[in-house]
């Protein structure tokens, strides 16, 4: 199910070296995208910073920047 991202944090853990993005979703639930490369963290961080509306798919872990997902099938 698509849920709007309300807030986020980008995290780099030095020991062990790993990255994660923590998302706060519109229904007050949390999601974590982890084990990202530095490039992926940078790209997704840019998307989260620059796009007005970002949506997270709670079962697949997908992110989209879109005014609003219209139908599940259209964004699959």
N, C-alpha and C positions, 0 to 999 in steps of 0.2 A: 504494500500500500504506500502511496506517495504521501509524504508529510513535509510540510514547509520547515526549512531550517530557520530557527529564530536566533540562534547564537552559536558560536564555535570558538574553539581554541586550537592553535597549532602547537604541537609539542615535539621537541627534540630531546631525547634522553641520551646523555653522553655515555653512560656505562650501564648496561650494554648499549651500544650504538643502535638506536631504533627511533622511529618517528611514529606519530599518531595524530589524528585529528579527532577531537571530541566535539560532538554535535549536540545541541539542545534543540529538540523538535517542538513543533507547535502544540502537541498534546502533552507537553512537559516530560516526555521521555527522553532518554539519552541514547546516542549511538556512537560507536568508535570505529574509525577506519584506521587500522594499524598495519605495520610492516610495509610502509611505503618507502620508496626510494626518496632521496633528497629532491630529485626532479619532480616526482609525483607530488610531494608535499608542497613544493613551490607552485606548481601548476594549479593544484586544487586550492591552495591558499589564495592565489590571485583570483580564481573564480569566485571564492567566497567573499573576498573583499570588494570586488568590482561589480558583481551582479546584484541587482536589487532583490530578486527572488530566486532562491535556490531550493530545490526539492530533493529529498532523500527517499529512496525506496527501502522500506524497512525489512523486506525479506531478501532482496538481492544485493543491497548495499550500493546501489547506483546513485550518482548525483546528476542532476540536470539543472541548467539555468534556463528558465522558461517563465513566462508570465503566470501560467498555471497549467499543470498537466490536465488535459481535457478528458482523456480516457486511458485506462490502463493499457489497452491494446496498442494505442498509438505510440506509446513510449517504450514498449517492450523491445 
